[in-house]
Amino acid sequence: MMRAYASPRHTVVATGVRDCEARFISSGTPVSNMSVGDMIFEIGSITKVFTGILLCLLVEEGKVDPHAPLRHMSGDLASVPDWITPERLISHTGGLPNFYMPLWRALLRPAPDGPYAGFRRSDLLAWLHTWRGRASEPRRGHAYSNLGVGLLGEAMAMQQGAPFVDMLAERIVGPLGLRNTTHRLDADQQGRFAHPRHISGRPVPPWRFEALAAAGCLRSSAHDLARFSTRVIQALNTPENSLDRAICRSAEPVFGLGRRGCTDPAAQCSGWLSMKPAKPGSRILHCSGGTAGSTCALYICPEKAEACAVVSNNGIAGSLWGGIRLDWSNQLRQAQGYFEAT
């Protein structure tokens, strides 16, 4: 699985979790003389899983109705159409575009800190007010939307009266014991950060997020992803508290991606994708992330109580040829092979 990510100019770390024990291997350029599991990487859209769990926790606590119009969460969201709900945003079925401007304009726009830097809450609210798509409800379908998940994060922040990143740290990341999963690195963590690199090996700036933080702001380590995976497996098997129940809720299919809306072989959950790539075989919870200088993926098999993840500072997901190579490597099928090997 690591081969698609690996090169002499990049750092790749993989972890496999079996029997609640994690093992780590790495390739490429080491960050420093440290445990490879403690190296920190951008994890991009894996952040959406944490956003989904936060939403599910607020639902468990009776603070959010996932099926009610999003605009009920704050008076500042009056421009949001009634059909857009928290559930539709976290499941990418709200009808919002992926980005807040046309792709051709985004390509021409200088973005040294990534395409989401400088896009504030005021910009998001102004965009919603002028969005042409709010004129009529589209047919419900699945369309991946960083903008939609970012909007959900801001809606939760507005309703609860706290910054989204603080809520995520206090309600989800901290209680899960994830010490190196954060949107802002301290001095020690900076020393363990695998600086993002283009597919060519050229350094690129880490992405910065403001209003759309819920879509991809987090950095993390292979060790934290292994710990997170273990907690997800435990919660799915024996939920003991509200956070465990929120994790269970986040893994429930919301929108079937199979024929005629069937949840086989794939379904969109609250941040996760639930997939069964081959029969016979076990169902896998999957999420992945990519920025200009990082690519990563996480796979959890609840039935086998196993997980695996790959993190890298290689921006192959943001490169046309790199993305094709990643698709050809069929990472999901390889993950299934890992789980079926026992």
Protein Blocks (a to p, Z undefined) as FASTA:
>chain_A
ZZmmgcfkbccdddddeehiacdddehjdfbdcdfklpccdekjmmmmmmmmmmmmmmmn
opacfkbcfklmpmklmmpcfklcfklmmnopnopafbfbdfklmmmpccfkojkgoiaf
klmmmmmmmmmklmpccdddddddfklmmmmmmmmmmmnopafklmmmmmmmmmnopakb
cfbdcfklmmmpccdddfkopacdddddfklmmnompccdfklmmmmmmmmmmmmmmccb
fklmmmmmmmpcfbdcbehhiabfbdcdehiacddfbccdddddddddddfkbccddddd
fknopacddddfbfklmpfklmmmmmmnommlmmmmmmmmZZ
